[in-house]
Amino acid sequence: LGGWRPHGRMSKLTASFRLTVGAGKASPQPPVGSALGQRGLNLMNFCKAFNDQTAQYIVGTPMQVQVRAFSDRTFEFDVKTPRTSYFLKKAAGLDKGSATPGRLTVGRLSVKEIYEIAKIKQTDAQIARSMSLEGICRSIAAQCKSVGIVVYDPRTESS
């Protein structure tokens, strides 16, 4: 009846897609139900495996999931870290970013906070393979501007 499979398959890959699902909150309702259901995959097996795999995260944290479906109606999935913008807004205490980034500043983050976010993002295997920790920090600092957040160095800022 199709279900989760550990790595090591013989069936042909039929679909690969991404979802954003709250940690510990996968259920057969949309978006999970519609994405897996239209491909004939077992919803409950995915929900149970995903919720087990994300149990260590705060419930509701939006996790990125890459799902691969196979011709025998089985699937594999990889859970990735939440999007960088989620961490930036959470660290700055914001609900949403600036409506006019570059002109309107909605928050401030220190270099140390950027470094902490980069350490979390480095746990994502795909990012760790392609970028150094310094490169991840630079990328996050650049993304701050697109959200309307200013990055500052507390060592150089006078009180």
N, C-alpha and C positions, 0 to 999 in steps of 0.2 A: 503493500500500500504506500510505499514511498516514505522516506524519513531521513533523518540526519545520518550522515555517514562520516566516519573519521577519514583523514587524508589517506589516499591510496585507493584509486578508483579505476575501473575498467570501462565504464560507460562513457558515451559521447556527451560532451558539454552542449546543452541546448540553449541555455540562457545565463546571463550574468547581469546582475542589477544591484543598485544601491538603495538602502533605506536609512532613514533616521528614526530611531526608536528609543523611547525613554528606558533607561536602565531599570531592569526588573519589572517593566510594565508592558511587555509584549503580550498581546491578546489577539484573538481571531478577528477583531474588528479592523476596519481600515486604519492605517495604510497597510498593515501586515497582512490582513486577510485577503484584500484584493490583489496584492502583489504576488503572494504565494498561491492563492486559490486559482488564479487564471492560468497558472503553469502546472496545476495538478499536484502541488506539493502538500504534504501533511502539515497543516497549520499547528496542531497541538504539539507535534514533535519539535518544531522550530521554537514555539513559545517557551516550552519547558527548557530546552537546551540554552536558548538565549538568556532567559531569566536566571538560570543556574550560573552561566558564564559571567553575568553582570551583577551578581549578588554583592560583590565587594564595593560597588559604586553607590553613591547616594541615589536613592530611588527617584526616577524621573530625569536624571541627567541625560541629555540627548546624545546617544551613541550612534556613530556611523557604522553601518553593517554592509559588507560586500557579500552577496549571496550568489552562489553558482549552482544552477539546476542541471541535472543530468537526464539523459533519455530514459533511464529506468525509474524516474520520478523520485530520485533521492537528491539530496542537496548537501552543500558544505557552506559554511559562512565564517567570515573573519570579522571580529569586532574591533573597530578602531577607536582612537580617542575622539572626544567631542571636537567640534570645529573650534578653531582658534578664536573666532569672534565670540563664542560662548564664554570662553575663559576671560577674554578681555572685558566683556561687559560685566561679568560676575565680579572680577577683581576691582573694577572701577565702581561697582554698585549701581549699575545702570540697567534699565529695562530694555532700552533700545539705543542704537547709535545715533549720531548726528544726522539731521535731515539734510544739512549742507556741509559735508565733511570738507576740511580745508579752510572753511570760513568760520564755522561755529564749533567751538570746543565744548564738549559735554563732560569731560572727565580727565583725570590725570593718573598716570601710573609711574612708579619708580622703576629704575633699571633692574633692581632686585626682583620686583614682581614679574617683569618680563622674563628674567632668568628662570624663575620658578615655573612659569608657564612653559618655557622651552624645555625644561627637564621633564615635564609631564608629556609634552609632545614627542620627545625623544624616545619614549617607550614604544611608540608606534614604529614597527619594524620597517615599513616602507620609507618613512622620514629619516630614520636613523641610518639607513643604508646610503641615502643620497646627500645628506647634509651633516655638517659638524654642529656641535652645540652653539658655537658662535654664529654660524650661518642661520640656524633656527632663530636665535635671538634677533639677528638683523631683520629677518623676514617678519617676525612678530612685531618688531618696532615699526617697520614700514606699514604693516597692516593697521596699526594703531591710528595712523593718519586717516585711513579710509573709514574708520569708525567715528572719528572726531575726538580721539584721545591723545593727549600730549604726554610724551615720555620725558621724565626729568631725572637727573642724577642728584640725589640728596646730598652728596659730598660737596658738590659745587654750588648748591643753592644756599644763599645766606638767609638767616632767620630774621 
